[in-house]
Amino acid sequence: MCGISGYYRPDLVTDEKHSLDDIEKTLRHRGPDNFGTYYDGSVGFAHNRLSLLDLSSNGNQPFKNERCVFVYNGEVYNYLELKHKYLRNKDIQFVSGTDTEVLFYLLQYYPIKEFIHDLDGMFAFAYYDKLEKKMYLVRDKLGIKPLFYLKAPGGKVYFSSEMKSFFSVANLEMNDFRTLYSAYGVYDSADENTVFSNVFHVKPGHYIEINGTVKETCYFKLTDLIDPEYYMRQARKGEQELFEEFENTLSASITSMLMSDAPMGIFVSGGIDSSLIAALTTKSQKMDLFTANVVGKYSEVEDARALSRQLNLQLHEYEFREEYFTRDYVNCTWHMESPIITHVNAIPFSGVARLAHSKGVKAVLTGEGSDELFLGYPNLLTKRYNGLINGPANLVNWFYNKVPGLAKSVLKVNENRMGEALINTAKQFQRQRIKQDMNSLGHIPENERHDQYLSLRMMQEHLLSLLWRNDRMGMIASIESRFPFLGEQVIKFALNLPLKYKIGHTNRFYNYKHPFLIDKKIVRGVAQKHLNKHLVYKKKNGFPLKGIAHLRPSPSYFKGGILQTAAGLRDTDLKLFVDSLDSYTLGKFTSVETFHKLFVQRIHKDTLHEQFVNQVKFV
């Protein structure tokens, strides 16, 4: 993993070397091993390298020749296959053992659209063709690697791995509406918009061409992996055959992600997904395990220790205490580049990353993606009982809706719809766009179609927030995360898997949240071969800890901030504001305020940290 940045200027003025030097300082945590730049009239490229393949200087970037310039962040796991398929008959003298160099030559010999579908990995890269005088910004199929661009006056475009680096080159236009609605966790799972009006994501599975104008092209959609014939073949197979196929597919994904000339490790939580990754990895390579011990009743460290003992692997524990929440909150918000709301466990996650870095590790395997693909979130299963649980309320709702005006006055349905409409607007109707994917599921039996759609939706919403967390909190300590459950063949297998192998039935009271139903059936089925029974059937806790609902800010923390200015509150109103809110809503607004102070008021994070620990308590 690295940091990439640069600009395109159609005016052909002198270069902006000083700008890229400033950006480099901001992105140094992403790539501390080397910094390189390129300037040529209207374009500039910069690269902060975290060396993982070919640790020599031959892998330093930008890559350049008389035709093109290239900077790249990520890993293409099948780069040797691509090298053989596309470049074996070309007169090329390779000087490194990196995937970077393979991509560099692919871009010279082929149009992007001819090979981009074959890339299996996580990547974000920028490429400038000197002959065409055109720049390309390209992001991987799932959006694992971040890539932002900023539209500036005069047709200028800047790009970077992190938004904060744009502060040194342009004014970021804060959108108050988007900022306030970031309290709903909107923008850490957005696929295009950010809280800034002039800063955008390169969307997952897209690339853009810049040549005075910005043109966007979609080269991949998740539904491209849906194959009705494959689904029918899966439906005809027996359970054990499918379990074996899944194990082989996941193991192959793990093997492909072990490419590294630098030390690697595995982040484990004690849950089944990371535990299975560790067990399968151990079959070919021993790695140290890393976990967070959230001291107190939420600790899952005993499960991680049990895994360590069973696999005979060393476990390194980061001990996270309650007082660390306020200690690390501002710094984590600065690196997160969004209010910390959806994933407050980002804070102990950052500590695990620092621990891994201290042990010399540069890349880790993690278990993200399994819950989205195999329906592992308890609320997805509890919905099956909604009809029974909500029966009386549904009857009342039906009656009120039969009487004109009664539902509006008693149930306040319009107020709820207004809130939903504003959130949808803030996310640019992302969920509505995703819902169009239902059209690709016509071959699936109607009674399981909605659940299969939920996988598609979570892979394009909630997963983005997890990837955002892992990238930002890992990069605090220059740690790259790799995701075996997100290997392309694993995803294709899961999207074409009949529902009964995701949600299974049992005759015992498995979980009080969804009795007699087992989530991630096929994952647990494979895990039975490799893990003890407790780990296989451990209930999902989701890295729990006390979170933002335990923050108690003083009214003075909001003085002069986004909430006071946007709502026109007087200083005397701030105490009423704080006293009137429930603890969770107050915590969310505290997160938004912290973000605003860092990214709009531009208060230095060290200064804000002192203000935060003095004016915000953790109770």
C-alpha positions as CSV (number, residue, x, y, z in Angstrom):
1,M,0.0,0.0,0.0
2,C,1.2,3.5,-0.8
3,G,0.1,7.1,-1.2
4,I,-0.3,8.6,-4.7
5,S,-1.0,12.2,-5.6
6,G,-0.7,14.6,-8.5
7,Y,-2.4,17.1,-10.7
8,Y,-3.4,17.9,-14.3
9,R,-3.3,21.6,-15.5
10,P,-4.4,22.4,-19.0
11,D,-2.8,25.9,-18.8
12,L,0.8,24.5,-19.2
13,V,2.2,26.8,-16.6
14,T,5.2,26.1,-14.5
15,D,5.1,23.0,-12.3
16,E,3.8,22.9,-8.8
17,K,6.7,21.1,-7.2
18,H,6.2,22.8,-3.9
19,S,2.5,21.6,-3.8
20,L,3.5,18.0,-4.2
21,D,6.2,18.3,-1.6
22,D,3.6,19.5,0.8
23,I,1.3,16.6,-0.1
24,E,4.1,14.2,0.4
25,K,4.4,15.3,4.0
26,T,0.7,14.7,4.6
27,L,0.8,11.2,3.0
28,R,4.1,10.1,4.5
29,H,2.4,7.6,6.9
30,R,1.1,5.8,3.8
31,G,4.5,5.2,2.4
32,P,7.5,5.9,4.5
33,D,10.0,3.9,2.5
34,N,10.6,6.3,-0.4
35,F,9.2,9.5,-2.0
36,G,9.4,10.2,-5.7
37,T,8.0,12.9,-8.0
38,Y,7.7,13.7,-11.7
39,Y,6.9,17.1,-13.3
40,D,6.3,17.8,-16.9
41,G,4.6,21.1,-17.8
42,S,0.9,20.5,-17.1
43,V,1.2,17.4,-15.0
44,G,2.8,16.4,-11.8
45,F,2.9,13.0,-10.0
46,A,4.1,12.0,-6.5
47,H,4.4,8.7,-4.8
48,N,5.0,7.6,-1.2
49,R,6.1,4.0,-1.2
50,L,5.4,1.3,1.3
51,S,7.6,-1.4,-0.2
52,L,6.2,-5.0,-0.1
53,L,7.3,-6.5,-3.4
54,D,11.0,-6.2,-4.5
55,L,12.2,-4.0,-1.7
56,S,15.0,-2.6,-3.8
57,S,15.0,0.9,-5.4
58,N,13.9,-0.8,-8.7
59,G,10.3,-0.6,-7.3
60,N,10.4,3.1,-6.5
61,Q,7.9,5.3,-8.3
62,P,6.8,7.1,-10.4
63,F,7.6,4.8,-13.3
64,K,8.2,6.8,-16.4
65,N,9.6,6.7,-19.9
66,E,9.4,8.8,-23.1
67,R,5.7,7.8,-23.5
68,C,4.1,7.7,-20.1
69,V,4.2,8.3,-16.4
70,F,2.6,6.0,-13.8
71,V,1.9,5.9,-10.0
72,Y,0.2,3.1,-8.3
73,N,-1.1,2.0,-4.9
74,G,-2.2,-1.6,-4.2
75,E,-1.7,-5.2,-5.2
76,V,-2.6,-7.0,-8.4
77,Y,-2.5,-10.6,-7.2
78,N,-2.5,-12.2,-10.7
79,Y,0.2,-10.0,-12.1
80,L,2.4,-12.9,-13.2
81,E,-0.5,-14.4,-15.1
82,L,-1.1,-11.1,-16.8
83,K,2.6,-10.7,-17.6
84,H,2.5,-14.1,-19.4
85,K,-0.8,-13.5,-21.1
86,Y,-0.2,-10.0,-22.4
87,L,3.5,-9.3,-22.4
88,R,5.4,-12.5,-23.0
89,N,6.0,-11.7,-26.7
90,K,6.9,-8.0,-26.2
91,D,10.4,-6.8,-26.3
92,I,10.6,-5.7,-22.6
93,Q,13.5,-5.8,-20.2
94,F,11.9,-6.0,-16.8
95,V,14.1,-4.4,-14.1
96,S,12.0,-5.3,-11.0
97,G,9.8,-8.0,-9.6
98,T,6.9,-5.8,-9.0
99,D,3.3,-5.8,-10.2
100,T,3.8,-2.1,-10.7
101,E,6.1,-2.7,-13.7
102,V,3.7,-5.2,-15.2
103,L,0.8,-2.7,-15.0
104,F,3.1,0.1,-16.4
105,Y,3.8,-1.9,-19.6
106,L,0.2,-3.1,-19.9
107,L,-0.9,0.5,-20.1
108,Q,1.7,1.2,-22.8
109,Y,0.8,-1.7,-25.1
110,Y,-3.0,-1.9,-24.6
111,P,-5.9,0.4,-24.1
112,I,-7.2,0.2,-20.5
113,K,-10.5,-1.2,-21.6
114,E,-8.8,-4.3,-23.1
115,F,-7.2,-5.7,-19.9
116,I,-8.8,-3.9,-16.9
117,H,-11.4,-6.6,-16.4
118,D,-8.6,-9.2,-15.9
119,L,-7.0,-7.4,-12.9
120,D,-7.7,-9.3,-9.7
121,G,-6.7,-7.2,-6.8
122,M,-7.0,-3.9,-5.0
123,F,-5.6,-0.9,-6.7
124,A,-5.7,2.8,-7.4
125,F,-3.5,4.3,-10.0
126,A,-2.9,7.3,-12.2
127,Y,-1.4,7.2,-15.7
128,Y,-0.4,10.0,-18.0
129,D,0.0,9.4,-21.7
130,K,2.3,12.1,-23.1
131,L,1.3,11.5,-26.7
132,E,-2.5,11.7,-26.1
133,K,-1.9,14.4,-23.4
134,K,-4.5,12.5,-21.3
135,M,-4.5,11.4,-17.7
136,Y,-6.3,8.4,-16.4
137,L,-7.4,7.8,-12.8
138,V,-8.4,4.1,-12.1
139,R,-9.9,2.4,-9.0
140,D,-10.4,-1.3,-8.3
141,K,-13.6,-3.1,-8.7
142,L,-14.8,-3.0,-5.1
143,G,-13.2,0.3,-4.0
144,I,-10.7,-1.3,-1.6
145,K,-8.1,1.4,-2.3
146,P,-9.1,5.0,-1.9
147,L,-8.7,7.5,-4.7
148,F,-10.1,11.1,-4.6
149,Y,-10.0,13.9,-7.1
150,L,-10.6,17.6,-6.7
151,K,-12.0,19.9,-9.4
152,A,-10.4,23.3,-9.2
153,P,-11.0,26.5,-11.3
154,G,-9.5,26.7,-14.7
155,G,-9.9,23.0,-15.5
156,K,-7.3,21.9,-13.0
157,V,-7.7,18.5,-11.4
158,Y,-5.8,17.2,-8.4
159,F,-5.8,13.6,-7.2
160,S,-4.7,11.9,-4.0
161,S,-5.1,8.9,-1.7
162,E,-6.4,11.1,1.0
163,M,-8.5,14.2,1.0
164,K,-6.6,16.1,3.7
165,S,-3.6,16.4,1.3
166,F,-5.7,18.8,-0.9
167,F,-5.4,21.5,1.8
168,S,-2.0,22.5,0.5
169,V,-3.1,23.0,-3.1
170,A,-6.8,24.2,-3.1
171,N,-9.7,25.4,-1.1
172,L,-12.0,22.6,0.0
173,E,-15.6,23.7,-0.3
174,M,-17.4,22.4,2.8
175,N,-21.0,21.5,2.2
176,D,-22.9,22.1,5.4
177,F,-25.8,19.9,4.5
178,R,-23.5,16.9,3.8
179,T,-21.5,17.6,6.9
180,L,-24.6,17.6,9.2
181,Y,-25.9,14.4,7.5
182,S,-22.5,12.7,8.1
183,A,-23.9,12.2,11.6
184,Y,-25.8,9.3,10.0
185,G,-22.5,7.6,8.8
186,V,-23.4,8.6,5.3
187,Y,-20.0,9.5,3.8
188,D,-17.8,6.7,5.0
189,S,-19.9,4.3,2.8
190,A,-20.6,6.7,-0.1
191,D,-19.4,5.7,-3.5
192,E,-19.0,9.1,-5.1
193,N,-19.7,12.2,-3.0
194,T,-17.7,13.4,0.0
195,V,-18.6,16.1,2.5
196,F,-16.7,18.6,0.3
197,S,-18.6,19.9,-2.8
198,N,-15.5,19.9,-5.0
199,V,-14.0,16.6,-3.9
200,F,-15.1,13.2,-5.3
201,H,-14.3,9.5,-5.1
202,V,-13.3,7.8,-8.3
203,K,-16.1,5.3,-7.9
204,P,-15.4,1.5,-7.5
205,G,-15.1,-0.2,-10.8
206,H,-14.6,3.1,-12.7
207,Y,-11.9,5.1,-14.3
208,I,-11.9,8.7,-15.4
209,E,-10.1,10.4,-18.3
210,I,-8.9,13.9,-17.8
211,N,-8.0,16.1,-20.8
212,G,-9.5,19.5,-20.1
213,T,-12.7,17.7,-19.2
214,V,-13.5,14.8,-16.9
215,K,-15.0,11.7,-18.5
216,E,-16.1,8.8,-16.3
217,T,-16.3,5.1,-17.5
218,C,-17.7,2.1,-15.7
219,Y,-15.7,-1.0,-16.4
220,F,-17.1,-3.3,-13.7
221,K,-20.3,-3.8,-11.7
222,L,-20.8,-6.4,-9.0
223,T,-23.6,-7.9,-11.0
224,D,-21.1,-8.8,-13.7
225,L,-20.2,-11.8,-11.4
226,I,-23.8,-13.1,-11.3
227,D,-24.1,-16.1,-13.5
228,P,-27.5,-17.9,-13.7
229,E,-25.9,-21.1,-15.1
230,Y,-23.4,-21.1,-12.3
231,Y,-26.1,-20.7,-9.8
232,M,-28.1,-23.6,-11.2
233,R,-24.9,-25.8,-11.1
234,Q,-24.4,-24.8,-7.5
235,A,-28.0,-25.6,-6.7
236,R,-27.6,-29.2,-8.0
237,K,-24.5,-29.9,-5.9
238,G,-24.5,-31.6,-2.6
239,E,-23.5,-29.9,0.6
240,Q,-20.1,-31.5,1.1
241,E,-19.2,-30.9,-2.5
242,L,-20.0,-27.2,-2.1
243,F,-18.1,-27.0,1.3
244,E,-15.0,-28.5,-0.4
245,E,-15.3,-26.1,-3.4
246,F,-15.6,-23.1,-1.0
247,E,-12.6,-24.2,1.0
248,N,-10.5,-24.6,-2.1
249,T,-11.6,-21.2,-3.5
250,L,-10.9,-19.4,-0.2
251,S,-7.6,-21.1,0.2
252,A,-6.6,-20.1,-3.3
253,S,-7.5,-16.5,-2.5
254,I,-5.4,-16.6,0.6
255,T,-2.4,-18.0,-1.3
256,S,-2.6,-15.3,-3.9
257,M,-2.6,-12.6,-1.2
258,L,0.6,-14.0,0.5
259,M,2.8,-12.4,-2.2
260,S,5.2,-10.2,-0.2
261,D,8.9,-9.7,0.3
262,A,8.1,-8.0,3.7
263,P,6.8,-9.6,6.9
264,M,3.0,-10.2,7.1
265,G,0.6,-11.0,9.9
266,I,-3.1,-11.7,10.5
267,F,-5.5,-9.5,12.4
268,V,-7.9,-11.7,14.4
269,S,-10.9,-10.8,16.6
270,G,-11.8,-14.2,18.0
271,G,-14.6,-14.4,15.5
272,I,-15.1,-17.1,12.9
273,D,-14.0,-15.2,9.8
274,S,-10.6,-14.1,10.8
275,S,-10.1,-17.4,12.7
276,L,-10.8,-19.4,9.5
277,I,-8.4,-17.2,7.5
278,A,-5.7,-17.9,10.1
279,A,-6.4,-21.6,10.1
280,L,-6.2,-21.9,6.3
281,T,-3.2,-19.7,6.0
282,T,-1.3,-21.8,8.6
283,K,-1.5,-24.8,6.2
284,S,1.1,-23.1,4.0
285,Q,2.7,-20.3,6.0
286,K,3.1,-19.5,9.7
287,M,2.3,-15.9,10.7
288,D,1.9,-14.0,13.9
289,L,-1.6,-13.0,15.1
290,F,-2.6,-9.6,16.3
291,T,-5.7,-8.7,18.3
292,A,-7.2,-6.0,20.5
293,N,-8.0,-6.7,24.1
294,V,-10.8,-4.3,24.9
295,V,-10.4,-4.5,28.6
296,G,-13.6,-5.1,30.5
297,K,-16.9,-7.0,29.8
298,Y,-16.6,-6.6,26.0
299,S,-13.2,-8.3,25.7
300,E,-13.0,-11.2,23.3
301,V,-9.3,-11.8,23.9
302,E,-9.9,-15.3,25.3
303,D,-11.2,-16.5,22.0
304,A,-8.2,-15.1,20.2
305,R,-6.0,-16.8,22.7
306,A,-7.8,-20.1,22.1
307,L,-7.2,-19.7,18.4
308,S,-3.5,-19.0,19.1
309,R,-3.2,-22.1,21.2
310,Q,-5.0,-24.3,18.6
311,L,-2.9,-23.1,15.7
312,N,0.3,-22.8,17.7
313,L,0.8,-19.2,16.5
314,Q,2.2,-16.3,18.5
315,L,-0.5,-13.8,19.5
316,H,0.3,-10.1,20.1
317,E,-2.3,-8.3,22.1
318,Y,-3.0,-4.5,22.1
319,E,-4.6,-3.7,25.4
320,F,-7.3,-1.0,24.9
321,R,-8.6,0.7,28.0
322,E,-11.6,3.1,28.2
323,E,-9.4,6.2,28.8
324,Y,-7.7,5.5,25.5
325,F,-11.0,6.5,23.7
326,T,-10.6,10.2,24.4
327,R,-6.8,10.0,24.2
328,D,-6.9,8.7,20.6
329,Y,-10.2,10.2,19.4
330,V,-9.0,13.3,17.6
331,N,-6.0,11.7,16.0
332,C,-8.1,8.9,14.6
333,T,-10.7,11.4,13.3
334,W,-7.9,13.2,11.5
335,H,-6.8,10.0,9.8
336,M,-10.3,8.7,9.3
337,E,-11.3,11.8,7.4
338,S,-14.9,11.4,8.5
339,P,-16.8,11.6,11.8
340,I,-16.2,8.4,13.8
341,I,-19.8,7.1,14.0
342,T,-20.3,3.8,12.1
343,H,-17.2,2.1,13.4
344,V,-16.0,3.4,16.7
345,N,-13.9,0.3,16.9
346,A,-11.6,2.1,14.5
347,I,-9.9,3.5,17.6
348,P,-8.6,0.2,19.0
349,F,-8.1,-1.0,15.4
350,S,-5.5,1.8,15.0
351,G,-3.7,0.5,18.1
352,V,-3.5,-3.0,16.7
353,A,-2.0,-1.6,13.5
354,R,0.6,0.3,15.6
355,L,1.4,-2.9,17.4
356,A,1.9,-4.8,14.1
357,H,4.1,-2.1,12.8
358,S,6.3,-2.3,15.9
359,K,6.8,-6.0,15.2
360,G,8.1,-5.2,11.7
361,V,4.9,-6.3,9.9
362,K,3.8,-4.4,6.8
363,A,0.8,-6.2,5.5
364,V,-2.0,-8.3,7.2
365,L,-4.8,-10.6,6.3
366,T,-8.2,-9.8,7.7
367,G,-11.7,-11.3,7.6
368,E,-13.8,-8.5,6.2
369,G,-16.3,-9.3,3.5
370,S,-17.6,-12.6,4.9
371,D,-20.6,-11.1,6.7
372,E,-21.8,-9.3,3.6
373,L,-21.3,-12.2,1.2
374,F,-22.7,-14.9,3.5
375,L,-25.3,-12.9,5.5
376,G,-23.6,-12.9,8.8
377,Y,-25.3,-9.9,10.5
378,P,-27.8,-11.0,13.1
379,N,-30.4,-8.3,12.1
380,L,-30.7,-10.0,8.7
381,L,-31.9,-13.2,10.3
382,T,-34.1,-11.5,12.9
383,K,-36.2,-10.0,10.1
384,R,-37.7,-13.4,9.6
385,Y,-39.5,-13.0,13.0
386,N,-40.6,-9.4,12.3
387,G,-44.1,-10.5,11.1
388,L,-44.7,-12.4,14.4
389,I,-43.1,-9.8,16.7
390,N,-44.7,-6.8,15.0
391,G,-48.1,-8.4,14.4
392,P,-50.1,-6.2,16.8
393,A,-48.3,-3.0,15.7
394,N,-48.9,-3.9,12.0
395,L,-52.6,-4.3,12.7
396,V,-52.7,-0.8,14.3
397,N,-50.8,0.7,11.4
398,W,-53.2,-0.9,9.0
399,F,-56.2,0.5,10.8
400,Y,-54.7,4.0,11.1
401,N,-53.9,4.1,7.4
402,K,-57.5,3.3,6.6
403,V,-58.7,6.5,8.3
404,P,-57.7,9.6,6.2
405,G,-55.2,11.8,8.0
406,L,-55.0,9.6,11.1
407,A,-51.7,7.9,10.3
408,K,-50.1,11.3,9.5
409,S,-51.2,12.8,12.9
410,V,-50.7,9.8,15.1
411,L,-47.8,7.8,13.5
412,K,-45.9,10.8,12.1
413,V,-45.2,8.8,9.0
414,N,-44.4,11.9,6.9
415,E,-41.7,12.9,9.4
416,N,-40.0,9.5,9.1
417,R,-40.2,9.7,5.3
418,M,-38.7,13.2,5.3
419,G,-35.7,12.0,7.3
420,E,-35.2,9.1,4.9
421,A,-35.5,11.4,1.9
422,L,-32.8,13.7,3.2
423,I,-30.5,10.8,3.9
424,N,-31.1,9.4,0.4
425,T,-30.4,12.9,-1.0
426,A,-27.2,13.2,0.9
427,K,-26.0,9.9,-0.5
428,Q,-27.1,10.8,-4.0
429,F,-29.7,8.0,-3.9
430,Q,-27.0,5.4,-3.7
431,R,-29.3,2.7,-2.3
432,Q,-31.9,3.4,-5.0
433,R,-29.2,2.9,-7.7
434,I,-28.1,-0.3,-6.1
435,K,-31.7,-1.6,-6.0
436,Q,-31.6,-1.7,-9.7
437,D,-29.4,-4.8,-9.2
438,M,-32.6,-6.7,-8.4
439,N,-33.1,-7.0,-12.2
440,S,-30.1,-9.4,-12.3
441,L,-31.6,-11.8,-9.8
442,G,-34.6,-13.0,-11.8
443,H,-33.3,-16.6,-12.0
444,I,-33.2,-16.9,-8.2
445,P,-36.4,-18.3,-6.5
446,E,-38.6,-15.4,-5.4
447,N,-38.6,-16.4,-1.7
448,E,-34.8,-16.0,-1.5
449,R,-34.3,-13.1,-3.9
450,H,-34.5,-10.3,-1.4
451,D,-31.9,-11.9,0.9
452,Q,-29.5,-12.4,-2.1
453,Y,-30.1,-8.7,-3.0
454,L,-29.0,-7.8,0.6
455,S,-25.6,-9.2,-0.1
456,L,-25.3,-7.0,-3.2
457,R,-26.4,-4.0,-1.3
458,M,-24.1,-4.5,1.7
459,M,-21.2,-5.1,-0.6
460,Q,-21.8,-1.7,-2.1
461,E,-22.7,0.2,1.1
462,H,-21.6,-1.2,4.5
463,L,-18.5,-2.9,3.1
464,L,-17.2,0.4,1.8
465,S,-17.3,1.8,5.4
466,L,-15.3,-1.2,6.6
467,L,-12.7,-0.8,3.8
468,W,-12.5,2.9,4.7
469,R,-11.8,2.0,8.3
470,N,-9.2,-0.6,7.6
471,D,-7.4,1.6,5.1
472,R,-7.3,4.7,7.3
473,M,-6.6,3.1,10.6
474,G,-4.1,0.7,9.1
475,M,-2.3,3.5,7.3
476,I,-1.8,5.3,10.6
477,A,1.0,2.8,11.1
478,S,1.8,2.0,7.5
479,I,-0.1,-1.3,7.6
480,E,-1.8,-2.7,4.5
481,S,-4.9,-4.8,4.9
482,R,-5.6,-7.7,2.5
483,F,-9.0,-9.4,2.3
484,P,-9.2,-13.1,1.2
485,F,-13.0,-13.1,1.4
486,L,-12.9,-10.4,-1.3
487,G,-11.0,-12.3,-3.9
488,E,-12.9,-12.2,-7.1
489,Q,-13.5,-15.9,-7.3
490,V,-14.7,-16.0,-3.7
491,I,-17.2,-13.2,-4.4
492,K,-18.4,-15.0,-7.6
493,F,-18.9,-18.2,-5.6
494,A,-20.9,-16.4,-2.9
495,L,-23.1,-14.3,-5.2
496,N,-24.1,-17.5,-7.0
497,L,-24.6,-19.6,-3.9
498,P,-28.2,-20.8,-3.0
499,L,-29.5,-19.2,0.1
500,K,-29.7,-22.4,2.2
501,Y,-25.9,-22.5,2.3
502,K,-25.8,-19.0,3.8
503,I,-28.7,-19.3,6.3
504,G,-29.1,-22.7,7.7
505,H,-31.6,-24.3,10.0
506,T,-31.0,-26.1,13.3
507,N,-33.1,-27.9,15.8
508,R,-31.4,-26.3,18.7
509,F,-31.7,-22.8,20.2
510,Y,-28.6,-21.4,18.5
511,N,-28.8,-17.7,19.2
512,Y,-31.5,-15.7,21.1
513,K,-31.4,-13.1,18.2
514,H,-32.3,-15.7,15.6
515,P,-33.2,-19.0,17.3
516,F,-33.0,-22.2,15.1
517,L,-31.2,-20.3,12.3
518,I,-27.5,-20.4,11.6
519,D,-25.8,-17.5,9.8
520,K,-22.9,-18.1,7.4
521,K,-23.7,-21.8,7.2
522,I,-21.0,-22.7,4.6
523,V,-18.3,-20.7,6.4
524,R,-19.1,-22.5,9.7
525,G,-19.3,-25.8,7.8
526,V,-15.7,-25.4,6.4
527,A,-14.5,-24.1,9.8
528,Q,-15.6,-27.3,11.5
529,K,-12.6,-29.1,9.9
530,H,-10.1,-26.6,11.3
531,L,-11.4,-24.9,14.5
532,N,-12.8,-26.1,17.8
533,K,-16.5,-26.1,18.2
534,H,-16.6,-22.9,20.4
535,L,-14.9,-20.8,17.7
536,V,-17.0,-22.3,14.9
537,Y,-20.3,-21.5,16.6
538,K,-19.3,-18.3,18.4
539,K,-22.0,-15.6,18.2
540,K,-21.1,-12.5,16.3
541,N,-20.2,-9.5,18.6
542,G,-18.7,-7.2,16.0
543,F,-15.6,-5.9,17.9
544,P,-17.7,-4.4,20.7
545,L,-16.7,-1.5,23.0
546,K,-18.2,1.5,24.7
547,G,-18.6,4.1,22.1
548,I,-19.8,7.6,21.3
549,A,-22.9,7.3,23.5
550,H,-20.5,7.6,26.4
551,L,-19.1,10.9,25.3
552,R,-20.2,13.9,27.4
553,P,-19.2,17.2,25.9
554,S,-19.5,20.5,27.6
555,P,-21.6,23.1,25.8
556,S,-18.4,25.1,25.2
557,Y,-17.1,22.4,22.8
558,F,-19.8,23.4,20.3
559,K,-19.1,27.2,20.5
560,G,-18.3,28.6,17.0
561,G,-18.7,25.2,15.4
562,I,-20.9,23.8,12.6
563,L,-23.9,23.2,14.7
564,Q,-24.0,26.7,16.3
565,T,-23.4,28.5,13.0
566,A,-25.7,26.2,10.8
567,A,-28.6,26.5,13.3
568,G,-28.0,30.0,14.4
569,L,-27.8,29.0,18.1
570,R,-26.9,31.6,20.7
571,D,-24.2,30.7,23.3
572,T,-26.9,30.4,25.9
573,D,-28.7,27.8,23.7
574,L,-25.8,25.4,23.7
575,K,-26.5,24.1,27.2
576,L,-30.1,23.5,26.2
577,F,-28.9,21.7,23.1
578,V,-26.6,19.4,25.1
579,D,-29.1,18.7,27.8
580,S,-32.0,18.0,25.3
581,L,-30.3,15.1,23.4
582,D,-30.1,11.4,24.2
583,S,-26.6,10.2,24.8
584,Y,-26.1,8.5,21.4
585,T,-27.4,11.5,19.3
586,L,-25.2,13.8,21.4
587,G,-22.2,11.5,20.7
588,K,-22.9,11.7,17.0
589,F,-23.0,15.4,17.0
590,T,-19.8,15.5,19.0
591,S,-18.2,13.4,16.3
592,V,-19.4,15.8,13.6
593,E,-18.2,18.8,15.5
594,T,-14.7,17.2,15.9
595,F,-14.5,16.5,12.2
596,H,-15.6,20.1,11.4
597,K,-13.0,21.6,13.8
598,L,-10.2,19.6,12.1
599,F,-11.3,19.9,8.4
600,V,-13.1,23.2,8.2
601,Q,-11.9,25.4,11.0
602,R,-8.5,23.8,10.4
603,I,-7.6,23.5,14.1
604,H,-4.3,21.5,14.4
605,K,-5.0,18.0,15.7
606,D,-2.7,18.5,18.6
607,T,-4.4,21.7,19.7
608,L,-7.8,20.1,19.2
609,H,-6.7,17.1,21.3
610,E,-6.0,19.4,24.2
611,Q,-9.4,21.0,23.8
612,F,-11.2,17.7,23.4
613,V,-9.8,16.0,26.6
614,N,-10.6,19.1,28.6
615,Q,-14.1,19.6,27.3
616,V,-15.3,16.1,26.5
617,K,-15.5,13.4,29.1
618,F,-15.9,9.6,28.6
619,V,-18.3,8.2,31.2
